[in-house]
Amino acid sequence: MCGIVGYIGSQPAAPFLIEGLSRLEYRGYDSAGIAVLTPQKNGQPAKTTAVRAVGRVRLLEEALPQRMSGTVGIGHTRWATHGPAAERNAHPHRSEDGRISVVHNGIIDNAASLRAQLAAAGVELSSDTDTEALAHLIARSPAETLEEAVLSTLEKVTGTYALAVMDERHPDRIVVARSGSPLILGIGEKQMFIASDAAALVRHTDQVVHLDDGELATVTAGSFRTFDRHANTTDRVPVELAVAAEDLELSGHEHYMSKEMREQPDAAEMVLRGRLDERFATSRLDGLGLDARELRSFRRVKILGCGSAYYVGQMGAQLIEDLARLPADAEAASEFRYRQPIIEPDTLYVVVSQSGETADTAFAVSEIRRKGGRVIGLINVVGSTIAREVDGGIYLHAGPEISVASTKALTNMGLAFGLLALHLGRLHDLSYADGMRILKGLERIPGQIREIFASEPHIEQLALQLSTAQSVFYIGRVRGFPVAREGAQKLKEISYIHAEAYQTSELKHGPLALITERMPTVAIIPDDDLTSRNIAAAEQVLARKGPLVAITHPGVDLAPLGVESIVVPKSEPELDPILLTIPTQLLAYHAAVALGHDIDKPRNLAKSVTVE
């Protein structure tokens, strides 16, 4: 969730560190800091200068000394886990003598015992964090090299980490380590870069090395060496970075969320491109790594994701049951491994993650693989942790997504599930005619998304009405329920308005008691075989004077109800949830804008949740 950057070369390190941290702001953080090491010069020993600040990176930049000329440095944006947001808890953390500086993403599970041991040994701890213990342990190691000191310290540690370590005794290098939290090396000409996210590197290199779990590296100005916990060289080879700098710009939009919502038609075309096979009325999914015989051997499908990815997984499960007639369900990845799941050989496991670094989802993958299950991924980021760990998958091709609230990646997840369900369906009993119906429905979706944005001014007016509410209900039935859950999630995370989603049929079993003229309801009312029942539920809300906004289809007659409606183009029934979700994004966005909130960096949240 936090951000790490590092630089070693011939140029001043501080400008890159500040720029890199600024590019990682979208990941979520509450404080920031950098440490710059000036190597030994004119007989003077190497010296580290560290600056930390609570709040935005610009406040850190304002606090920097006018001259900070060191050419080796590490930086960090922190999202509070151990201890509140305070300067003493901001990274980098340093040893008592100031010799060792450490930045760390992740959580050290045995931090309390390590801190107690250090305190008993007379070390004066200056923060509440788990990371500080690492700095002291590395400094107190009797090892002669920094690499050996880091290795011996990690032997005492349990938990997850991405580390970057500087040592005044070894000012020509930075040692990094990774276990359960992403870390990337950027390869430059006579300079090297370190980051937890490629966004920090795109302006400086297109050659990167992704470290694997259990891997470390020594980085110098002209080279790098990767090795494992036994000090054996691993010979990592750089790969091309799949992100361009212009992909990360606002391009005239006020917010990244606004930009990314409007990129959805093009992103949708990208995920479908080359994957629709009209000859056999199916989809081409070569990346699954599973042939037709293997796919037919699965008797059920289990989908795992977190937050919005979990909700779109529910849409995917319904799609698979509808088209392939295979039992399918979705579960929160964060709970999966803790309930001692039974991993069945005839179950296809599907994990969903925009970043490919979501810790809870990555741990679920490890649990499945450890028990011999087959797992594929729907992932947006090429080369990410989960993308490298799964047996195969479908890349989403949504492009970089900066805003914490996922929009275009979410839509492409829904489309990827459509492709997967179509593929599985045609391997089972889905007819050619129905296969073509779904294929053509998928083809139409990019254009239909564009149609929805034509009604944005109307949606904005409805969002202004919702922005005055203290709480909002979202309701939907069967295919509409995941849409309602995702709609409530969006409203909560960026407008900070309390929102809850219920199955429409569950309103009368308790929640209806909360309906008043001050409690709006957003009702998902598609044109399907449940339309009349959904309208009946809407009438129950209106009978109790509850304001109601309907997200519906052309031809659904809501005029007798006199309610506000958002009309969405009709797709095939199985694909309707993908389009019905788009207005919920716009409602949340415009409500948050009306309330003056920080759209792209909502409080307490992070884009890539790399801790449990």
C-alpha positions as MATLAB code, in Angstrom:
seq = 'MCGIVGYIGSQPAAPFLIEGLSRLEYRGYDSAGIAVLTPQKNGQPAKTTAVRAVGRVRLLEEALPQRMSGTVGIGHTRWATHGPAAERNAHPHRSEDGRISVVHNGIIDNAASLRAQLAAAGVELSSDTDTEALAHLIARSPAETLEEAVLSTLEKVTGTYALAVMDERHPDRIVVARSGSPLILGIGEKQMFIASDAAALVRHTDQVVHLDDGELATVTAGSFRTFDRHANTTDRVPVELAVAAEDLELSGHEHYMSKEMREQPDAAEMVLRGRLDERFATSRLDGLGLDARELRSFRRVKILGCGSAYYVGQMGAQLIEDLARLPADAEAASEFRYRQPIIEPDTLYVVVSQSGETADTAFAVSEIRRKGGRVIGLINVVGSTIAREVDGGIYLHAGPEISVASTKALTNMGLAFGLLALHLGRLHDLSYADGMRILKGLERIPGQIREIFASEPHIEQLALQLSTAQSVFYIGRVRGFPVAREGAQKLKEISYIHAEAYQTSELKHGPLALITERMPTVAIIPDDDLTSRNIAAAEQVLARKGPLVAITHPGVDLAPLGVESIVVPKSEPELDPILLTIPTQLLAYHAAVALGHDIDKPRNLAKSVTVE';
ca = [
       0.000    0.000    0.000;
       2.945    2.265    0.642;
       5.465    3.397   -1.946;
       9.217    2.786   -2.162;
      11.682    4.552   -4.425;
      15.457    4.458   -4.598;
      18.227    5.890   -6.739;
      21.959    5.316   -7.133;
      24.038    6.939   -9.854;
      25.903   10.112  -10.695;
      23.004   12.581  -10.431;
      21.539   14.099   -7.238;
      19.160   11.540   -5.796;
      16.630   13.878   -4.130;
      14.866   15.124   -7.308;
      14.190   11.572   -8.500;
      13.021   10.492   -5.064;
      10.525   13.358   -4.805;
       9.280   12.824   -8.358;
       8.981    9.079   -7.793;
       7.069    9.508   -4.558;
       4.732   11.980   -6.259;
       3.976    9.377   -8.905;
       3.164    6.852   -6.188;
       0.763    9.137   -4.311;
      -2.224    7.339   -5.823;
      -1.315    4.187   -3.887;
      -2.450    5.801   -0.623;
      -0.313    7.227    2.190;
      -0.299    9.551    5.190;
       3.372   10.571    5.502;
       6.534   10.574    3.438;
      10.279   10.799    3.771;
      13.629   10.430    2.037;
      17.190    9.672    3.088;
      20.106   10.736    0.900;
      23.623    9.447    1.381;
      26.604   11.616    0.466;
      29.588    9.301   -0.161;
      32.985    9.748    1.457;
      34.779   12.783    0.044;
      38.013   14.655    0.893;
      38.633   12.355    3.826;
      35.167   12.974    5.276;
      33.064    9.889    6.077;
      29.825    9.186    4.249;
      26.870   11.034    5.737;
      23.118   10.469    5.547;
      20.591   13.300    5.531;
      17.000   12.290    6.234;
      13.826   14.382    6.045;
      10.324   13.182    6.963;
       6.922   14.862    6.970;
       3.283   14.061    7.694;
       0.894   14.696    4.823;
       1.448   15.093    1.112;
       4.733   14.738   -0.746;
       4.708   18.468   -1.520;
       5.069   19.157    2.216;
       8.099   16.878    2.293;
       9.558   18.693   -0.694;
       9.063   22.055    1.035;
      10.926   20.724    4.075;
      14.051   19.656    2.158;
      17.287   21.626    2.670;
      18.326   23.798   -0.261;
      21.355   21.632   -0.948;
      20.940   17.875   -0.860;
      23.548   16.713   -3.309;
      24.006   13.030   -2.441;
      23.744   10.592   -5.318;
      22.399    7.624   -3.347;
      18.972    7.731   -1.749;
      15.798    5.961   -0.717;
      12.290    7.325   -0.207;
       8.936    6.174    1.060;
       5.259    7.051    1.357;
       3.694    5.425    4.427;
       0.157    4.154    5.041;
      -0.166    3.738    8.800;
      -0.165    0.210   10.214;
       1.980    0.294   13.382;
       1.397    3.639   15.089;
      -0.458    6.747   13.915;
       0.510    9.114   11.138;
       3.311   11.067   12.819;
       6.761   12.221   11.811;
       8.400    9.768   14.238;
       6.647    6.892   12.436;
       7.393    8.061    8.889;
      10.087    6.278    6.893;
      13.045    6.054    6.399;
      13.885    4.576    9.794;
      17.466    4.655   11.005;
      19.665    2.853   13.497;
      20.696    4.627   16.697;
      24.004    5.728   15.207;
      22.328    6.851   11.971;
      24.460    4.467    9.923;
      21.627    2.274    8.580;
      18.567    3.678    6.802;
      15.607    1.462    5.880;
      12.342    1.863    3.984;
       9.824   -0.959    4.192;
       6.470   -1.985    2.743;
       4.558   -4.816    4.367;
       4.060   -5.936    7.956;
       6.536   -7.668   10.281;
       4.354  -10.079   12.252;
       6.852  -10.621   15.072;
       7.707   -6.924   15.416;
       6.541   -6.764   19.043;
       8.966   -9.471   20.170;
      11.818   -8.000   18.117;
      11.226   -4.557   19.618;
      11.122   -6.060   23.107;
      14.438   -7.826   22.515;
      16.027   -4.610   21.282;
      14.699   -2.616   24.232;
      16.048   -5.254   26.634;
      19.436   -4.898   24.944;
      19.426   -1.166   25.674;
      18.282    0.146   22.289;
      16.209    3.321   22.571;
      13.295    2.965   20.165;
      12.028    6.229   18.708;
       8.905    5.126   16.800;
       5.882    2.834   17.097;
       6.704    0.974   13.899;
       7.736   -2.540   12.995;
      10.252   -1.168   10.481;
      12.478    0.530   13.040;
      13.411   -2.876   14.461;
      14.895   -3.835   11.100;
      17.227   -0.834   11.064;
      18.568   -1.640   14.536;
      18.941   -5.350   13.827;
      20.902   -4.721   10.620;
      23.160   -2.205   12.405;
      23.834   -4.645   15.268;
      24.694   -7.563   12.982;
      28.369   -8.647   13.241;
      28.407   -9.409    9.492;
      31.123   -7.746    7.454;
      28.994   -6.932    4.421;
      25.650   -5.189    4.142;
      24.252   -8.152    2.211;
      25.164  -10.559    5.024;
      23.718   -8.187    7.640;
      20.407   -7.998    5.775;
      20.283  -11.772    5.278;
      20.992  -12.489    8.955;
      18.289   -9.999    9.989;
      15.687  -11.509    7.679;
      16.292  -14.900    9.279;
      14.783  -13.425   12.458;
      11.780  -11.895   10.712;
       8.341  -13.305    9.985;
       5.877  -11.349    7.860;
       5.852   -9.555    4.546;
       8.303   -6.996    3.285;
       9.834   -5.051    0.466;
      12.999   -3.430    1.824;
      15.606   -0.977    0.627;
      18.618   -0.525    2.899;
      21.491    2.005    2.845;
      24.658    1.796    4.943;
      27.135    4.632    5.477;
      29.930    2.020    5.623;
      28.962    0.805    2.151;
      27.911    4.004    0.357;
      28.314    2.473   -3.103;
      25.225    0.258   -2.866;
      21.624   -0.235   -1.849;
      20.507   -3.710   -0.780;
      16.877   -4.626   -1.402;
      14.766   -7.635   -0.455;
      11.280   -8.845   -1.217;
       8.799  -11.248    0.378;
       5.095  -10.767   -0.240;
       5.323   -7.118   -1.313;
       6.337   -5.923   -4.805;
       9.743   -4.464   -5.676;
      11.187   -3.545   -9.070;
      14.676   -2.556  -10.252;
      14.962   -0.034  -13.090;
      18.009   -0.290  -15.340;
      19.566    2.993  -16.500;
      22.851    4.084  -18.031;
      25.331    4.373  -15.162;
      22.390    4.710  -12.803;
      19.876    2.367  -11.221;
      16.390    2.867   -9.854;
      14.298    1.048   -7.263;
      10.516    1.206   -6.878;
       7.536   -0.671   -5.551;
       5.529    0.358   -8.623;
       6.503    0.905  -12.249;
       4.757    4.307  -12.217;
       7.812    5.758  -10.455;
      10.156    4.570  -13.211;
       8.450    5.262  -16.527;
      10.164    8.597  -17.164;
      13.606    7.142  -16.584;
      13.808    3.631  -18.025;
      11.936    1.003  -19.990;
      14.040   -1.904  -18.697;
      13.070   -3.437  -15.362;
      13.698   -6.479  -13.195;
      10.829   -7.863  -11.098;
      12.091   -9.507   -7.926;
      10.392  -12.690   -6.782;
       9.484  -13.584   -3.214;
      12.549  -14.620   -1.238;
      14.848  -12.708   -3.580;
      17.317   -9.926   -2.768;
      19.509   -7.649   -4.861;
      22.587   -5.508   -4.496;
      22.211   -2.374   -6.601;
      25.156   -0.156   -7.533;
      25.395    2.741   -9.988;
      26.520    0.500  -12.815;
      25.103   -2.924  -12.101;
      22.891   -5.177  -10.022;
      23.106   -8.699   -8.665;
      20.098  -10.727   -7.585;
      20.395  -13.589   -5.122;
      18.302  -15.796   -2.838;
      18.235  -16.200    0.944;
      21.143  -18.627    0.730;
      23.224  -16.027   -1.145;
      23.000  -17.997   -4.396;
      22.940  -15.790   -7.510;
      19.600  -15.918   -9.360;
      20.643  -14.210  -12.625;
      17.560  -12.080  -13.248;
      17.207  -10.744  -16.793;
      15.633   -7.291  -17.431;
      12.332   -7.121  -19.312;
      10.656   -4.255  -21.140;
       8.345   -2.046  -19.103;
       4.814   -2.186  -20.500;
       3.788    1.328  -19.360;
       4.458    4.638  -21.124;
       4.824    7.974  -19.336;
       1.929    9.556  -21.257;
      -0.390    6.825  -19.951;
       0.029    8.305  -16.464;
      -0.879   11.906  -17.330;
      -4.225   13.601  -16.637;
      -4.455   14.705  -20.279;
      -6.717   17.657  -19.523;
      -9.065   15.855  -17.148;
      -9.712   17.226  -13.678;
      -9.289   13.811  -12.046;
      -7.823   10.444  -13.010;
     -11.150    8.820  -12.206;
     -12.861   11.046  -14.768;
     -10.198   10.228  -17.345;
     -10.334    6.498  -16.664;
     -14.127    6.323  -16.798;
     -14.024    7.913  -20.235;
     -11.336    5.499  -21.397;
     -13.685    2.562  -20.817;
     -14.948    2.183  -24.408;
     -11.393    2.027  -25.763;
     -10.262   -0.231  -22.914;
     -13.213   -2.526  -23.579;
     -12.194   -2.809  -27.222;
      -8.659   -3.717  -26.134;
      -9.692   -6.618  -23.902;
     -11.924   -8.028  -26.664;
      -9.487   -7.500  -29.539;
      -8.399  -10.759  -31.144;
     -10.331  -12.827  -28.616;
     -13.677  -13.286  -30.408;
     -13.907  -16.289  -32.724;
     -16.944  -16.019  -35.004;
     -16.168  -19.271  -36.805;
     -16.901  -21.333  -33.711;
     -18.965  -18.728  -31.795;
     -16.504  -18.769  -28.922;
     -13.545  -16.878  -27.504;
      -9.805  -17.420  -27.962;
      -8.088  -17.571  -24.590;
      -4.667  -19.036  -25.304;
      -3.268  -17.466  -22.131;
      -5.251  -19.844  -19.928;
      -2.643  -22.550  -20.449;
      -5.429  -25.156  -20.361;
      -6.628  -27.180  -23.337;
     -10.229  -28.167  -24.050;
      -9.909  -31.556  -22.336;
      -8.514  -29.966  -19.161;
     -11.191  -27.281  -19.096;
     -13.968  -29.841  -19.521;
     -12.637  -31.790  -16.544;
     -13.562  -29.000  -14.113;
     -16.877  -29.526  -12.375;
     -17.125  -26.131  -10.646;
     -15.526  -22.680  -10.572;
     -14.435  -20.666   -7.519;
     -13.694  -16.952   -7.965;
     -11.607  -14.956   -5.475;
     -11.095  -11.193   -5.250;
     -11.167   -8.257   -2.846;
     -13.438   -5.217   -2.815;
     -14.669   -4.321   -6.275;
     -12.858   -7.333   -7.754;
     -14.916   -9.555   -5.443;
     -18.165   -7.934   -6.601;
     -17.294   -8.308  -10.264;
     -16.362  -11.895   -9.397;
     -19.986  -12.373   -8.329;
     -21.047  -11.108  -11.749;
     -18.586  -13.561  -13.283;
     -19.922  -16.479  -11.268;
     -23.447  -15.761  -12.511;
     -22.164  -15.511  -16.092;
     -20.417  -18.886  -15.828;
     -23.487  -20.574  -14.346;
     -25.714  -19.027  -17.029;
     -23.549  -19.909  -20.021;
     -21.514  -22.967  -18.994;
     -24.038  -24.455  -16.532;
     -21.199  -25.092  -14.086;
     -21.687  -24.382  -10.381;
     -19.762  -21.159   -9.671;
     -19.431  -18.818   -6.747;
     -17.296  -15.873   -5.626;
     -15.649  -15.409   -2.262;
     -13.639  -12.657   -0.612;
      -9.985  -13.631   -1.045;
      -9.181  -12.014    2.307;
     -11.148  -14.746    4.121;
     -10.297  -17.699    1.912;
      -7.108  -19.125    3.384;
      -8.191  -18.570    6.977;
     -11.168  -20.918    6.782;
      -8.970  -23.912    5.865;
     -10.506  -24.284    2.400;
     -10.860  -27.658    0.733;
      -8.958  -27.418   -2.560;
     -10.627  -29.751   -5.037;
      -8.855  -31.085   -8.138;
     -11.997  -30.683  -10.260;
     -12.439  -26.985   -9.349;
     -11.056  -24.182  -11.506;
      -9.945  -21.321   -9.270;
     -10.039  -17.807  -10.743;
      -8.402  -14.857   -8.962;
      -9.122  -11.257   -9.891;
      -6.854   -8.254   -9.217;
      -6.255   -5.004  -11.055;
      -2.737   -4.521   -9.724;
      -1.759   -8.165   -9.494;
      -0.217   -7.296   -6.128;
      -3.237   -7.499   -3.788;
      -1.774   -9.281   -0.763;
      -4.910  -11.164    0.300;
      -5.422  -12.441   -3.240;
      -1.752  -13.390   -3.619;
      -1.922  -15.384   -0.385;
      -5.011  -17.175   -1.709;
      -3.063  -18.138   -4.845;
      -0.261  -19.550   -2.681;
      -2.780  -21.584   -0.663;
      -4.368  -23.037   -3.800;
      -1.038  -23.906   -5.412;
       0.342  -25.395   -2.196;
      -2.598  -27.801   -2.147;
      -2.331  -28.702   -5.819;
      -5.210  -26.671   -7.243;
      -5.310  -25.084  -10.703;
      -5.627  -21.309  -10.618;
      -5.897  -18.707  -13.359;
      -5.873  -14.923  -13.025;
      -7.725  -11.950  -14.453;
      -4.961   -9.380  -14.016;
      -4.297   -5.935  -15.463;
      -0.573   -5.528  -14.739;
       1.837   -7.611  -16.810;
       4.702   -9.019  -14.752;
       2.927   -8.498  -11.419;
       3.246  -10.969   -8.555;
      -0.063  -12.753   -9.106;
       0.397  -12.788  -12.891;
       3.666  -14.666  -12.393;
       2.259  -17.087   -9.811;
      -0.911  -18.307  -11.536;
      -1.037  -21.181  -14.032;
      -2.439  -18.936  -16.754;
      -4.994  -16.225  -17.243;
      -6.506  -13.323  -19.130;
      -4.714   -9.974  -19.171;
      -7.253   -7.167  -18.930;
      -5.424   -4.647  -21.163;
      -7.166   -1.724  -19.454;
      -3.973    0.334  -19.335;
      -2.642    2.022  -16.183;
      -5.308    2.865  -13.627;
      -4.307    5.588  -11.163;
      -7.485    6.487   -9.294;
      -8.087    4.407   -6.178;
     -11.680    3.808   -7.308;
     -11.455    1.233  -10.098;
     -13.525    1.884  -13.205;
     -12.033    0.803  -16.529;
     -10.207   -2.177  -15.002;
     -13.456   -3.229  -13.340;
     -15.358   -3.072  -16.622;
     -12.653   -5.104  -18.343;
     -12.860   -7.680  -15.549;
     -16.548   -8.069  -16.355;
     -15.765   -8.452  -20.054;
     -13.008  -10.968  -19.298;
     -15.519  -13.016  -17.332;
     -17.812  -12.800  -20.354;
     -15.020  -14.218  -22.518;
     -14.270  -16.971  -20.007;
     -17.938  -17.907  -19.569;
     -18.429  -18.007  -23.350;
     -15.357  -20.222  -23.752;
     -16.472  -22.634  -21.033;
     -20.040  -22.592  -22.308;
     -19.074  -23.585  -25.829;
     -16.967  -26.431  -24.433;
     -20.074  -27.694  -22.671;
     -23.645  -27.303  -23.915;
     -23.989  -23.694  -25.075;
     -25.372  -23.776  -28.617;
     -23.722  -22.105  -31.582;
     -26.667  -19.677  -31.794;
     -26.360  -18.674  -28.143;
     -22.607  -18.465  -28.497;
     -23.012  -16.016  -31.381;
     -25.617  -14.072  -29.377;
     -23.139  -13.556  -26.528;
     -20.249  -12.849  -28.910;
     -22.232  -10.132  -30.677;
     -23.341   -8.762  -27.328;
     -19.708   -8.421  -26.256;
     -18.870   -6.663  -29.527;
     -21.583   -4.048  -28.916;
     -20.541   -3.135  -25.380;
     -17.837   -0.533  -26.171;
     -20.309    1.477  -28.258;
     -23.022    1.112  -25.630;
     -20.685    2.483  -22.971;
     -20.225    5.577  -25.135;
     -24.025    5.947  -25.252;
     -24.207    5.975  -21.447;
     -21.830    8.922  -21.244;
     -24.164   10.907  -23.482;
     -26.583   11.033  -20.534;
     -23.928   12.165  -18.028;
     -25.477   15.631  -17.400;
     -28.686   13.939  -16.229;
     -26.736   11.496  -14.020;
     -24.809   14.431  -12.546;
     -28.050   16.095  -11.475;
     -29.193   12.916   -9.733;
     -25.788   12.617   -8.045;
     -26.213   16.127   -6.618;
     -29.429   14.961   -4.963;
     -27.700   11.902   -3.494;
     -24.814   14.035   -2.206;
     -27.066   15.567    0.455;
     -27.997   12.193    1.952;
     -26.466   10.705    5.087;
     -27.062    7.157    3.893;
     -28.183    5.421    0.674;
     -29.567    1.963   -0.113;
     -28.611    0.152   -3.334;
     -30.849   -2.766   -4.259;
     -30.779   -5.388   -7.023;
     -31.888   -8.970   -7.654;
     -29.813  -11.910   -8.944;
     -27.665  -10.357  -11.715;
     -28.457   -6.911  -10.340;
     -27.223   -7.588   -6.797;
     -23.474   -7.441   -7.596;
     -24.203   -4.197   -9.457;
     -25.821   -2.827   -6.306;
     -22.868   -3.955   -4.171;
     -20.380   -2.281   -6.468;
     -22.492    0.878   -6.621;
     -22.586    1.126   -2.836;
     -18.839    0.509   -2.677;
     -18.094    3.356   -5.079;
     -20.314    5.814   -3.238;
     -18.730    4.931    0.113;
     -15.119    5.068   -0.982;
     -15.049    8.436   -2.728;
     -18.036   10.428   -1.412;
     -17.843    9.087    2.187;
     -21.627    8.726    2.208;
     -22.702    5.589    4.028;
     -24.209    3.138    1.551;
     -25.471   -0.420    1.830;
     -26.454   -2.942   -0.801;
     -29.257   -5.453   -0.348;
     -30.925   -8.047   -2.493;
     -34.166   -6.375   -3.516;
     -36.153   -9.270   -2.102;
     -34.477   -8.789    1.306;
     -35.799   -5.234    1.796;
     -39.010   -6.481    3.382;
     -37.079   -8.737    5.759;
     -35.690   -5.901    7.883;
     -34.050   -3.023    5.992;
     -37.406   -1.537    4.986;
     -37.636   -0.239    8.570;
     -34.980    2.340    7.684;
     -36.769    3.789    4.672;
     -37.801    7.414    5.218;
     -37.962   10.562    3.132;
     -34.316   11.129    4.093;
     -33.074    7.698    2.912;
     -32.656    7.497   -0.896;
     -32.588    4.161   -2.686;
     -30.833    3.376   -5.958;
     -32.693    0.463   -7.541;
     -31.291   -1.728  -10.318;
     -34.331   -2.564  -12.496;
     -33.230   -4.286  -15.716;
     -35.542   -5.471  -18.438;
     -35.646   -9.185  -17.580;
     -37.940  -11.821  -16.121;
     -37.796  -10.133  -12.697;
     -38.786   -6.643  -13.852;
     -42.282   -6.752  -12.346;
     -40.945   -7.927   -8.984;
     -38.300   -5.202   -8.984;
     -40.964   -2.589   -9.723;
     -43.097   -3.960   -6.878;
     -40.151   -3.482   -4.501;
     -39.675    0.063   -5.774;
     -43.342    0.740   -4.991;
     -42.752   -0.455   -1.425;
     -39.964    2.124   -1.056;
     -42.106    4.887   -2.527;
     -45.063    3.956   -0.275;
     -42.835    4.841    2.664;
     -41.894    8.183    1.080;
     -38.372    7.023    0.257;
     -36.705    8.898   -2.652;
     -35.765    6.483   -5.425;
     -33.429    6.532   -8.445;
     -33.825    3.663  -10.917;
     -31.092    2.353  -13.204;
     -33.067    0.606  -15.913;
     -33.458   -0.286  -19.591;
     -35.453    1.191  -22.494;
     -38.985   -0.156  -22.481;
     -39.280   -0.553  -18.721;
     -42.279    1.627  -17.897;
     -41.581    3.478  -14.671;
     -43.690    6.525  -15.579;
     -46.572    5.520  -13.243;
     -44.099    5.597  -10.341;
     -42.906    9.107  -11.110;
     -39.307    8.247  -10.195;
     -36.007    9.540  -11.564;
     -34.456    7.053  -14.001;
     -31.121    6.438  -15.679;
     -31.719    4.468  -18.869;
     -28.898    2.155  -19.947;
     -28.672    0.476  -23.375;
     -29.943   -3.117  -23.342;
     -27.404   -5.874  -23.894;
     -27.891   -9.613  -23.706;
     -29.376  -10.477  -20.282;
     -26.205  -12.254  -19.141;
     -24.063   -9.208  -20.034;
     -26.388   -6.492  -18.723;
     -24.567   -6.088  -15.358;
     -21.449   -4.811  -17.112;
     -23.356   -1.830  -18.531;
     -25.591   -1.298  -15.508;
     -22.473   -0.697  -13.417;
     -21.321    2.340  -15.436;
     -23.966    4.790  -14.085;
     -23.049    3.828  -10.506;
     -19.517    5.067  -11.209;
     -20.832    8.395  -12.480;
     -23.225    8.804   -9.541;
     -20.396    8.273   -7.051;
     -17.999   10.521   -8.952;
     -20.328   13.497   -9.255;
     -21.542   13.147   -5.655;
     -17.921   13.242   -4.470;
     -17.125   16.237   -6.687;
     -20.139   18.091   -5.288;
     -18.851   17.427   -1.767;
     -15.369   18.676   -2.647;
     -13.524   15.448   -1.854;
     -10.137   14.261   -3.110;
     -11.494   11.994   -5.830;
      -8.393   10.033   -6.756;
      -6.959    9.638   -3.245;
      -9.866    8.984   -0.864;
      -9.011    9.029    2.825;
      -7.702    5.886    4.497;
      -7.616    3.927    1.229;
      -4.925    2.700   -1.134;
      -4.948    1.631   -4.757;
      -2.894   -1.503   -4.288;
      -3.476   -3.186   -0.926;
      -0.188   -5.012   -0.384;
      -0.670   -5.726    3.335;
      -3.219   -7.911    5.101;
];
